[in-house]
């Protein structure tokens, strides 16, 4: 099945330091992105959507800048990437989400 890459940017009037918690922790991700997020004993992030579990490994994390999750198992080859970008013009912070999946 071919992969599709979807990218969307969202503006925020806050600092990357404030937003980073929402893209890097299970509690933060669960508040806005997924129905439920649990980290297991193997350090895999288990994302739940519609009671279906999708396991991913946190493969990249740059403090106050970005995170990337590469999915495992049936979803192997898919990834989610969150980047925080600060505009030099108006000092706004943008959350850029890239989803690459089937």
Secondary structure, 3 states (H helix, E strand, C coil): CCCEEEEEEEEECCCHHHHHHHHHCHHHHHHHCCCEEEECCCCEEEEEECCEEEEEEEEEEECCCEEEEEECHHHCCCEEEEEEEECCCCCCEEEEEEEEEC
